[in-house]
Each structure stands twice: as C-alpha cells, then as structure tokens.
Amino acid sequence: MHGEVRDRHGHPVLDAGPARVDDGRPPKTWGKITGIVTGPAGPLPGAVVRITTSGAHYTVITDASGHYRLWVDARNPLQVICADDGDQSQMATVGIRRGATTTLNFTLQKV
C-alpha cells in the first residue's frame, strides 16, 4: 500500500513512498505523525502501522527504509499500533498538534 491516498476533500493523507515529501498543503487543522520502524537487523520495510483517531482508522505500510508518515486531523489522542511478522507488536498513545510534526519511532523485538 505504498503511494498516496486522498481524503474525501482531495487532500493527501497517506504517503508511505520513499521519494515523496508531503506534496500539497494539508488543512490548517491537521498535524503529521511520522517515524521509523526498526528491528534487531535495522529498518523494517513492509511493517504495518495502524493509526486510530477519534474519527477514523488508517493503516500505513512502511517504505523500504522503514519510514511511515500520515497527515491527520489533529484530534487527540492517537492510538498507534506497530506490527511485523515474527516481531512483538507495540502500541503507543500520542498527541499531535495542528500544523506540527510528531515523531513516533518503534523498535520491534523478535518473539
């Protein structure tokens, strides 16, 4: 699920591609969550990051460098679950601010 997805207003909300950097301007009420998912051997491409806001659920797949990013309406808090086959999943709760970038990295361990 690499690439760009747009919301019902035509704004980009998902960009997990390695060469894309936030093309377009999100609404002023949105914030960005981003991070890197790593494991014992380094970055984890293809890891699943599930982000739940008060109004929506998103699934992002990390790119070849283990990066993920998502612009969302700044409704707080966000529940974020990160998982990859053969690794212990992790969950975190994080707040984001309008117009700001929040970084949330995960380091997964083998089960």
Steps between C-alpha positions, in 0.01 A plus 500: 500500500770745400412832349245768561141487618273804505210570735149593389615862458788405270774569757794256521482297820732207444845494347716202582712526188872556547533790255193703589508787744158640585393620158213741546389702798292331766225695675613719789321272747719200410826377648746240381614184673818343369762252611730212424435136584811295570580151622817325618642506145407861419210666314187290443348559155142379469416531871138587576422818694134539602396848608165562665361851552172593662341502155689256277731201469805492269744227404841605373769268364861605558717573197834335414674706771246414771343848487132582532312830498140610514323837507186486713251737654653596835247317715674367805614260618608261226539130571782350294571129466807372317544140389713283273500124443718323757538809722325603821246772419506830689234756584535867591267791563617836373362850458556711191470875449353691210760582238774312688687175445505238775764226478423156638764231434461131576766237565346154472652192658480141372253273679 
